Amino acid sequence: MSLHYPHLAKPPKGLAAFDRIAEDTTPSQAAVLLAFGNQIRGGEVPLRARAAALKRKGFVGEEPKSEFPVPRLRAVEGAVSFSESLARLQKLHAYTPRKRAASGNVTAKYENAYRDCAERVFKKPVAANAADLFALCLDHPKALVRIAAAIASLPLTTRPQQNVRALVSGLKSDDELERSLAATGLARTYPDHAALRRLSRGKAARRVKRPRNTSLLIHGTWASDNPWYQPGGDFFKHIQALRADLYGAADFFRWGGGWSDGARQTGSVELRQWVESRNEQGLDLIGHSHGANIMLKATDLGLVIGKAVLLSCPVHVDKYFPNFANLQGPIFSVRVHMDLVILADGGGQRFSHPQIKEIVLPIWFDHSATHEPQVWIDNNVAHKISL
């Protein structure tokens, strides 16, 4: 759950997102920056190409343009000098980098420059203008926008060390959305960075004999120590009230939680071994983020499961796609609009497949919202997935 950014059903969109700097506009601003960043990396074209090469249909990458309009960048041919961006900000907006006040307050000069710079990008969406906006956003009073700018501009900047510092700083945030976004952005470019090592340290618990169960929760990247999915956690207790046979012994499943294909491959193997060693074939599985993808990969490795519930799952159909022959029940994909962490991950936002039912919550941006008990209650999720 995000401490700083409320769940939004109708967020500001397009240029209107940059009219002011506040908690309710900040996620929209971050989403625009991340969308620009993904365009610089090629957008959904490589995702679709890899899916097509494997003849896998049912992939939809981005939020519909009518839902969240972001201009298409042009003239993206290489790095843009950071010093040149600062010079343009001074010339066009009379702005130079400043030290942010400890309170996070923003000056009128910054807010005016910010709005004017964003308007320039929307009117003329070329790489140089986007680079100027990124440079200005690295000085933004809200950490979420600084993190998004650092992620988006990594392939474009001539000063990546500044971006890395912003992401490492974001790992220390007390806000789950900021932490998750910073970690995903850092891992996407620097998967072996030392600051990420302490985030993936899941430990397998000793095996406990107990009667057979029929459902299991699986955490996502860097979440092995998070309490929400563990016995006694808030989401665990919510699901347990619906499914009394939810697996809750001391040897509950956890995987390393690293952000890499290798870590997820290992997690998939470990999940299959965990299930088979406990004679738990046919479990209904509920997985969050890339925890959902290790579920899908495990079916490709021979694991037989019942129902699959994917919460905020980054869509990479070329790498993680269900083997429907090993599914005894339906697949549900529960997500929010324009998930910021999925944008930073580079995955698709949703599936489009007749055997995968999409449930889109009336919430924007928040990656963790799909495992919040109150969100499930307010949106009657359990009924929609027949849990």
C-alpha positions as CSV (number, residue, x, y, z in Angstrom):
1,M,0.0,0.0,0.0
2,S,1.3,3.4,-0.9
3,L,1.6,5.8,2.1
4,H,1.8,9.0,0.0
5,Y,-0.4,8.5,-3.1
6,P,-4.1,7.8,-2.8
7,H,-5.9,5.3,-5.0
8,L,-7.3,7.2,-8.0
9,A,-10.3,6.3,-10.1
10,K,-10.2,9.4,-12.3
11,P,-6.6,10.6,-12.5
12,P,-5.6,13.8,-14.4
13,K,-4.4,12.8,-17.9
14,G,-2.3,14.3,-20.6
15,L,-0.9,17.7,-20.2
16,A,-3.5,18.4,-17.4
17,A,-1.4,16.1,-15.2
18,F,1.3,18.8,-15.2
19,D,-0.9,21.7,-14.2
20,R,0.2,21.4,-10.5
21,I,2.4,19.4,-8.2
22,A,0.4,17.4,-5.6
23,E,-0.2,13.9,-4.4
24,D,-3.0,13.3,-6.8
25,T,-1.2,14.5,-9.9
26,T,2.2,12.9,-9.1
27,P,1.4,9.3,-10.2
28,S,0.0,10.6,-13.6
29,Q,3.2,12.6,-14.1
30,A,5.3,9.5,-13.3
31,A,3.2,7.4,-15.7
32,V,3.8,9.9,-18.6
33,L,7.5,9.9,-18.0
34,L,7.7,6.1,-17.8
35,A,5.6,5.8,-21.0
36,F,8.1,8.1,-22.7
37,G,11.0,6.0,-21.4
38,N,9.5,2.8,-22.8
39,Q,9.0,4.5,-26.2
40,I,12.8,5.3,-26.2
41,R,13.5,1.6,-25.5
42,G,11.3,0.6,-28.5
43,G,7.9,0.5,-26.8
44,E,5.9,-2.7,-27.2
45,V,7.3,-3.5,-30.6
46,P,10.0,-5.9,-29.3
47,L,7.4,-7.6,-26.9
48,R,5.0,-8.2,-29.8
49,A,7.8,-9.4,-32.1
50,R,9.0,-12.0,-29.6
51,A,5.4,-13.2,-29.0
52,A,4.8,-13.4,-32.7
53,A,8.0,-15.4,-33.2
54,L,6.6,-18.0,-30.8
55,K,3.1,-17.8,-32.3
56,R,1.6,-16.8,-29.0
57,K,-1.4,-14.6,-29.3
58,G,-3.4,-12.8,-26.7
59,F,-1.0,-10.0,-25.8
60,V,-1.9,-6.4,-25.4
61,G,0.8,-4.1,-24.1
62,E,-0.2,-0.6,-23.5
63,E,-3.1,1.2,-22.0
64,P,-5.5,2.3,-24.8
65,K,-4.5,5.7,-26.1
66,S,-8.0,7.0,-25.3
67,E,-7.6,5.9,-21.7
68,F,-4.2,7.6,-21.1
69,P,-2.9,9.7,-24.0
70,V,0.8,10.2,-24.3
71,P,2.5,11.7,-27.4
72,R,4.7,9.6,-29.6
73,L,8.3,10.7,-29.3
74,R,10.2,11.5,-32.5
75,A,13.9,12.0,-33.3
76,V,15.1,9.4,-30.8
77,E,18.6,8.7,-32.3
78,G,20.9,8.6,-29.3
79,A,22.0,10.2,-26.0
80,V,21.1,13.8,-25.3
81,S,23.6,15.9,-23.4
82,F,22.5,16.5,-19.8
83,S,24.4,19.8,-19.8
84,E,22.6,20.9,-22.9
85,S,19.3,20.2,-21.3
86,L,20.2,22.3,-18.3
87,A,21.3,25.1,-20.6
88,R,17.9,25.0,-22.4
89,L,16.0,25.0,-19.1
90,Q,17.9,28.1,-18.1
91,K,17.3,29.8,-21.4
92,L,13.7,28.9,-22.0
93,H,12.4,28.7,-18.5
94,A,14.9,30.7,-16.4
95,Y,15.4,27.7,-14.3
96,T,18.6,26.2,-12.8
97,P,18.8,23.1,-10.5
98,R,18.1,23.8,-6.9
99,K,18.4,21.9,-3.6
100,R,14.9,20.7,-2.7
101,A,13.6,21.9,0.6
102,A,13.5,19.3,3.3
103,S,9.7,19.9,3.5
104,G,9.4,19.1,-0.2
105,N,7.8,22.5,-0.9
106,V,8.0,23.6,-4.5
107,T,8.8,27.2,-5.6
108,A,6.6,29.0,-8.1
109,K,9.5,29.3,-10.4
110,Y,9.9,25.6,-10.5
111,E,6.2,24.9,-11.0
112,N,6.0,27.3,-13.9
113,A,9.1,25.9,-15.5
114,Y,7.7,22.4,-15.0
115,R,4.4,23.2,-16.6
116,D,6.0,25.1,-19.5
117,C,8.5,22.3,-20.2
118,A,5.8,19.6,-20.2
119,E,3.7,21.7,-22.6
120,R,6.7,22.0,-24.9
121,V,7.0,18.2,-25.0
122,F,3.3,17.7,-25.7
123,K,3.4,20.3,-28.5
124,K,6.6,19.0,-30.0
125,P,7.3,15.5,-28.8
126,V,11.0,15.1,-29.8
127,A,13.7,13.4,-27.8
128,A,15.5,16.7,-26.8
129,N,12.4,18.1,-25.3
130,A,11.7,14.9,-23.4
131,A,15.3,14.9,-22.1
132,D,14.7,18.5,-20.8
133,L,11.6,17.3,-19.0
134,F,13.5,14.4,-17.5
135,A,16.3,16.7,-16.3
136,L,13.8,19.0,-14.7
137,C,12.0,16.0,-13.1
138,L,15.2,14.7,-11.5
139,D,14.8,17.9,-9.3
140,H,11.1,17.3,-8.7
141,P,9.9,17.7,-5.1
142,K,8.1,14.3,-5.2
143,A,10.2,11.2,-5.0
144,L,7.9,9.2,-7.3
145,V,8.5,11.6,-10.2
146,R,12.3,11.7,-9.5
147,I,12.4,7.9,-9.6
148,A,10.3,7.7,-12.8
149,A,12.5,10.4,-14.5
150,A,15.6,8.4,-13.5
151,I,14.2,5.2,-15.1
152,A,12.8,6.9,-18.2
153,S,15.9,8.8,-19.1
154,L,18.5,6.1,-18.4
155,P,18.8,5.1,-22.1
156,L,19.0,8.8,-23.2
157,T,21.2,10.5,-20.6
158,T,24.9,11.3,-20.7
159,R,25.0,11.2,-16.9
160,P,23.6,7.8,-15.8
161,Q,25.3,8.1,-12.4
162,Q,22.8,10.8,-11.4
163,N,19.9,8.5,-12.4
164,V,21.4,5.6,-10.4
165,R,21.8,7.7,-7.3
166,A,18.1,8.7,-7.5
167,L,17.1,5.0,-7.8
168,V,19.3,3.8,-4.9
169,S,17.8,6.6,-2.8
170,G,14.3,5.5,-3.8
171,L,15.1,2.0,-2.4
172,K,15.1,3.6,1.1
173,S,11.7,5.2,0.8
174,D,9.0,4.4,3.4
175,D,6.5,4.2,0.5
176,E,6.0,0.8,-1.1
177,L,5.2,2.2,-4.5
178,E,8.3,4.3,-4.6
179,R,10.5,1.4,-3.4
180,S,9.1,-1.1,-5.9
181,L,9.4,1.4,-8.7
182,A,13.0,2.3,-7.9
183,A,14.0,-1.4,-7.5
184,T,12.4,-2.4,-10.7
185,G,14.0,0.5,-12.7
186,L,17.4,-0.2,-11.2
187,A,17.3,-3.9,-11.8
188,R,16.1,-3.5,-15.4
189,T,19.4,-1.8,-16.3
190,Y,21.8,-2.8,-13.4
191,P,20.5,-6.2,-12.2
192,D,23.6,-6.9,-10.2
193,H,23.8,-3.6,-8.4
194,A,24.9,-4.1,-4.8
195,A,21.9,-2.1,-3.5
196,L,19.5,-4.8,-4.8
197,R,21.1,-7.7,-3.0
198,R,19.5,-7.2,0.3
199,L,16.1,-7.2,-1.3
200,S,16.1,-10.8,-2.5
201,R,17.0,-13.1,0.3
202,G,14.1,-15.5,0.7
203,K,14.8,-18.6,2.7
204,A,13.0,-22.0,2.4
205,A,11.5,-23.1,5.7
206,R,11.7,-26.6,7.0
207,R,9.0,-29.0,5.8
208,V,6.0,-29.4,8.1
209,K,3.5,-32.3,7.8
210,R,-0.1,-31.3,7.6
211,P,-3.3,-32.2,5.8
212,R,-3.5,-31.5,2.1
213,N,-4.6,-28.0,1.1
214,T,-6.1,-26.5,-2.0
215,S,-4.8,-22.9,-2.3
216,L,-1.5,-21.0,-1.9
217,L,-0.3,-17.4,-2.1
218,I,2.9,-16.4,-3.9
219,H,4.8,-13.2,-3.4
220,G,6.4,-11.1,-6.2
221,T,9.9,-9.6,-6.7
222,W,11.8,-8.6,-3.6
223,A,8.8,-9.4,-1.5
224,S,9.8,-12.7,0.2
225,D,10.0,-10.9,3.6
226,N,6.8,-8.9,3.2
227,P,4.1,-9.9,5.7
228,W,1.0,-9.5,3.5
229,Y,1.2,-13.0,1.9
230,Q,2.6,-14.9,5.0
231,P,0.4,-16.5,7.7
232,G,-0.9,-13.7,9.9
233,G,-0.5,-11.1,7.2
234,D,-3.4,-8.9,6.2
235,F,-4.0,-10.3,2.7
236,F,-3.4,-13.9,4.0
237,K,-6.1,-13.5,6.6
238,H,-8.5,-12.0,4.0
239,I,-8.0,-15.0,1.7
240,Q,-8.1,-17.4,4.6
241,A,-11.5,-16.1,5.6
242,L,-12.6,-17.1,2.1
243,R,-10.6,-20.3,1.8
244,A,-10.0,-22.0,5.2
245,D,-7.7,-24.5,3.5
246,L,-5.2,-21.8,2.4
247,Y,-1.7,-23.2,3.0
248,G,-0.4,-21.6,6.2
249,A,2.1,-24.0,7.7
250,A,5.6,-22.7,8.7
251,D,7.1,-24.0,5.5
252,F,4.9,-21.9,3.3
253,F,6.3,-21.3,-0.2
254,R,8.7,-18.5,-0.8
255,W,11.2,-17.9,-3.6
256,G,14.3,-15.8,-3.8
257,G,12.4,-12.9,-5.4
258,G,15.2,-11.6,-7.6
259,W,14.5,-9.5,-10.7
260,S,15.9,-11.6,-13.6
261,D,14.7,-14.3,-15.9
262,G,17.2,-16.7,-14.1
263,A,15.7,-15.9,-10.7
264,R,12.2,-16.5,-12.0
265,Q,13.3,-19.7,-13.7
266,T,14.7,-20.9,-10.3
267,G,11.6,-19.8,-8.5
268,S,9.4,-21.8,-11.0
269,V,11.5,-25.0,-10.5
270,E,11.3,-24.5,-6.7
271,L,7.6,-24.0,-6.8
272,R,7.1,-27.3,-8.8
273,Q,9.4,-29.1,-6.3
274,W,7.7,-27.6,-3.3
275,V,4.2,-28.7,-4.6
276,E,5.3,-32.2,-5.6
277,S,7.2,-32.9,-2.4
278,R,4.1,-32.1,-0.4
279,N,1.7,-34.0,-2.7
280,E,-0.2,-30.7,-3.4
281,Q,-0.8,-31.0,-7.1
282,G,-3.8,-29.1,-8.2
283,L,-3.5,-26.2,-5.9
284,D,-5.3,-23.0,-6.7
285,L,-2.5,-20.4,-6.9
286,I,-2.7,-16.7,-6.3
287,G,0.5,-14.8,-7.2
288,H,1.4,-11.2,-7.3
289,S,3.6,-9.5,-9.9
290,H,6.4,-11.8,-11.1
291,G,5.2,-14.3,-8.6
292,A,2.3,-14.8,-11.0
293,N,4.9,-15.4,-13.8
294,I,6.7,-18.1,-11.9
295,M,3.3,-19.8,-11.6
296,L,2.8,-19.6,-15.4
297,K,6.4,-20.8,-16.0
298,A,5.9,-23.7,-13.6
299,T,2.9,-25.0,-15.6
300,D,5.3,-25.1,-18.6
301,L,7.7,-27.2,-16.5
302,G,5.0,-29.7,-15.8
303,L,3.3,-28.4,-12.6
304,V,-0.5,-29.1,-12.6
305,I,-2.5,-26.4,-10.9
306,G,-6.2,-25.7,-10.4
307,K,-7.3,-22.1,-10.7
308,A,-4.6,-19.4,-11.4
309,V,-5.2,-15.8,-10.1
310,L,-2.6,-13.3,-11.5
311,L,-2.4,-10.1,-9.5
312,S,-0.6,-7.1,-11.3
313,C,1.2,-9.5,-13.6
314,P,3.8,-8.0,-16.0
315,V,2.9,-9.6,-19.4
316,H,5.8,-11.3,-21.1
317,V,4.1,-13.9,-23.2
318,D,7.3,-14.9,-24.9
319,K,8.8,-16.0,-21.6
320,Y,5.8,-16.6,-19.2
321,F,2.7,-18.2,-20.7
322,P,0.5,-20.9,-19.3
323,N,0.6,-24.4,-20.5
324,F,-3.2,-24.8,-20.6
325,A,-2.9,-28.6,-20.6
326,N,-1.6,-28.3,-17.0
327,L,-4.4,-26.1,-15.8
328,Q,-7.5,-27.6,-14.2
329,G,-9.3,-24.4,-13.6
330,P,-9.7,-20.9,-15.1
331,I,-7.1,-18.1,-15.2
332,F,-7.9,-14.6,-13.9
333,S,-5.7,-11.5,-14.4
334,V,-6.6,-8.8,-11.8
335,R,-4.9,-5.5,-12.5
336,V,-5.1,-1.7,-12.2
337,H,-4.9,0.8,-15.0
338,M,-1.4,2.0,-16.1
339,D,0.6,0.1,-13.4
340,L,3.7,2.1,-12.8
341,V,5.9,-0.8,-11.8
342,I,4.9,-2.8,-14.9
343,L,5.8,0.3,-17.0
344,A,9.2,0.3,-15.3
345,D,9.5,-3.5,-15.8
346,G,8.9,-3.1,-19.6
347,G,6.2,-5.7,-19.6
348,G,2.7,-5.5,-21.1
349,Q,-0.1,-4.3,-19.0
350,R,-2.7,-6.9,-19.9
351,F,-3.6,-10.1,-21.7
352,S,-6.1,-10.5,-24.5
353,H,-6.7,-14.3,-24.6
354,P,-10.0,-16.2,-24.5
355,Q,-8.8,-18.4,-21.7
356,I,-7.5,-15.5,-19.5
357,K,-10.2,-13.4,-18.0
358,E,-9.1,-9.8,-17.3
359,I,-10.5,-8.0,-14.3
360,V,-9.5,-4.3,-14.4
361,L,-10.0,-2.5,-11.1
362,P,-11.2,1.2,-11.1
363,I,-7.8,2.1,-9.7
364,W,-4.8,3.6,-11.5
365,F,-1.0,3.2,-11.1
366,D,-0.6,1.3,-7.8
367,H,1.1,-2.0,-8.3
368,S,0.3,-3.3,-4.8
369,A,-3.4,-2.4,-4.8
370,T,-4.3,-5.9,-6.0
371,H,-3.2,-7.5,-2.8
372,E,-4.9,-5.0,-0.5
373,P,-7.9,-6.5,1.4
374,Q,-10.0,-3.4,1.3
375,V,-9.5,-3.2,-2.5
376,W,-10.8,-6.7,-2.7
377,I,-13.8,-5.9,-0.5
378,D,-14.7,-2.6,-2.3
379,N,-14.5,-4.2,-5.7
380,N,-16.0,-7.7,-4.9
381,V,-12.9,-9.4,-6.3
382,A,-13.5,-12.7,-4.6
383,H,-16.9,-13.0,-6.3
384,K,-15.5,-12.1,-9.7
385,I,-12.9,-14.9,-9.5
386,S,-15.3,-17.4,-7.8
387,L,-13.0,-17.8,-4.9
